[in-house]
């Protein structure tokens, strides 16, 4: 695959503002299942159980929601960043990474060392919980310890409203300010690098189009086809860890140690 890594490295060399757009496929190598694959989350859970209307339907529905989301959260907290996440950190240290826009809710980019201010979490995060009434947020680890095995979760300590994982559930809209931030990053980048996303979930999947219309190059690293493959300058059918590690290693080899930008 050396030619493939070199092709991606060549795009990275020519770029100064890389937007890395990550989906579930970047985290499967950390042991977190994707959603739509043959062993994905939706083979074990009914997606309708994660609809916001179910959460709000009553105490019994809310308890079932917390039982199901707790099972997924436990998989997340056991996971550790993989080679792909590490390569993103290396890309930042080389001065190429402008931002990470992610569909993931696992927080692994930040855990790997990517600057938190560079990460835009489109679909929220499982690392926090938030109140649906007043918006108060709280670290999930502390809150989760107070959720019973039966799914009984405490109410908001400030207003008494229902607390929910700080993720965007089915039926909820993306936060306007988060989507606007992602769109601004897409407009400013010169390379939109998709890693591990099927590009079928909107409005997130429209961001590569926004970038391309502003003249950015488009590269896609994904094991399966995406609807935008035909518009990309480069498509790699490869695991995220291999592709990013290989390309970033070639890029790093171009930079003398003394000339490499130091992490901020």
N, C-alpha and C positions, 0 to 999 in steps of 0.2 A: 504493500500500500504506500510505498515511499512517494510515488508520483502524486497520489491523492493528497498526502500530507503537504507536499511541496506546493501543490496548486492552492491549497488553503493558506499556506504560509505566504505565498506570493500576494494574495489578496490582502492579508494582514499587513504586509510590508508597505503596500500602497496606501494604507488607511491611517488616519490620524484620530478618528472618532468612531470607535467600534461600539455598536449597540449589540449586546449579546442577549438574545431572546430565548429563554429556556422554558421547556415544558417537562412533562413527567418523565420523558426518556432520559433526561440528564441525571435523574435520581434513582432509576431502577438499579443501577450498579451499586447503589448504597443499600439495596434491599427493600426500598419502598416501591410497591407495585404501582404500575400505571393504572389508568381507569378503564380503557377500552380494549386492552390486549386480552389474549386468551386466558391469562391468569390475573386479569385486572380486578380492581376494586368492585366493579359492577357485576362481576361473576359471583361475588359473595354477598353483596348488598343490593337492595332495590333502590335505585336512584331516587325514587319518589319519597323514600324515608328521610332524605336530606333536603326536602323542599321546605322553605321557610314557613309555608302554610301548615305543614305537619308540626313544626316546632311550636307554632302559636295556637294549635288546635285545642290544647288542653293539657292538663298535668300528665295524663297517661302518655300522650304523644311526646311530650317534652322529655319524659323519662326514657322512652325508647330511643329518642334522638341521642341523648347523652350516653346511653349504653353503646350505641353504634359508633359515635364519634370517639368515645374513649378507646375502643378497640383500635381504631386507626391511629389515634394519637400515640398509643403505646408503641406502635411500629415506628413512628417518626422519631420518638425520643431515643430509641435504640440505634437509629441509623447514624452513620458518620459520613462526612464528605468523602467523595471518591476522587479519582484521578481527573475527571472532568472539572469538578469544582476547583481543584488545585490549579489546573491549567488556566482557569479564569482569573485566579489570584495572580498567577505569573504574568498574564496578559496585562493586568492592571499595573504591576510593578515595572513592566516594560513601557509604560506610558501610553498604551494604545486603547485602553478600555475607558469609554465615556460613561457607560451605564449598563446595568443588567436589568432587563425587564422580564419578570418571571411570572408564569402562570402557577407556579408551585407554591404550596403553603407550608413547606417543611422547614424553611429557615436555614437550609444547608449552605447557601452562598455566604451568608454572614458568618456561620460557624466555621467555614473554611478560611475566612480571613478577608473576603471582599469588603471594602468599606461600606458600612450600612447606608451611608448617604447616597451611594451609587446604585442601590438596589430598589427597584420599584416593584412592589408585590401587588400585581393586578387583582388577584383573587384573595387577598388577605393572608392571614397566617394562623397556624395552629399553635403558635408559641404564646399567644395572648388570648384572653377572653374579653368580651366587651358587652356593655349593657345596651339592650335594644331601645331603652327609653331615654337615657341621658348621655350615652356614649362613653361612660367611664370604662377605662381599660385596666386590666390587671394581668400580671404574668400567669400563664396557664399552669405552670408547674406547681405554684403555691395553691392555686384555685382547685386544680384537679385532685389534690389530696383531700379535699372536702366533699368531693362527689362520691356518693355511695355506690356500691355495686348494683343497686337497683335503679341507678340513674337519677337520684335526687340531688339536685345542684342548688347551692345557695343563691339567693337573690342578690341584687346589687346592694352593696354596703352603703351607697350614697342615697339612692332613691327608691330602692325596693323593687326595681324593674327586673325583668328576666335577663340573666346572663347567658351568653352564647359564645362559642369559639369565634374568634375574630376573623372568620373566613366568609367569603361570599357564597351563600347557599343558592340552590336553584330558587328562582323567584325573586332574588334580590338583585338590584342593579349595582354595577360597579360604582365605587365612590367617584363622583365627578372630578375631584381634584387629583385623584390617582390616575385616572384615565387621561386627563389633560396633561399631567406630567409625562406619562408614557408617550403621548402623541408629540409633545415638544421634543423629547429625546429622539423619536423616530425622524422628525423633520430635520434635526441637526446632525444626525450621524452620516458618515460616508460609507460605512459598511454595516449592513443589517445581517447579523449572523444568527440563524435559527439553529437551535440545538435541542433535539428531542421533543419536538412539538409536531402534532399532526396537522396543525393549522386549520382546524375545523370549528373551533369555538370562537364565536364573535361576542364582543367587538375586538377582542385581542388579535384575532387572525387578520384583521384589516391593517394592523400596524406595518407589516412589511410593504403593503401597497402604498401607504403614506410615505414611507422612506424611499421607495423606488421612484415615486412621482417627483421627489425632490432631488433625484439624481444619484441616490446611494446604490452601491452594489448590493446584491442579495446572494447569500450563500446559505445552503440548507444541509445540516447534518442530521439525518434521521433514518431509522432502519426501514421505515415504510414510506410509500409515496405520499406526497402532500398535494393539495390543489394548486400550489404555487410553484411546483417544480419547474414547469415550463418557462417561468419568468426569471429563474435564478441563473446567475453566471456560473455557479458551481453547486452541484448536488453530490453529497457523499452518503452512500449507504453503509454506514459503519457505526459501531458503538461510540457513544459520546466520549468516553474516556480515552479510547485509542486515537480518535481523530483529533481532539483538541490537544492532547499531550504531544502527539507527533508533530503537529503543525507549530505549536508554541515552542517546542524544543528547537525546531529549525529556525524559527524567528529569533530566539534567544542567542543562538549560535552566531548570528550576524552582529550582535551588540557586544563590543568590548566591555569587560566587567567595569572598568572605570567610567564608561560612558553611560551605563545603564541608569535610568532614573531611579532614585531611591524612594521607597514607599513613604507616603506622607503620613 
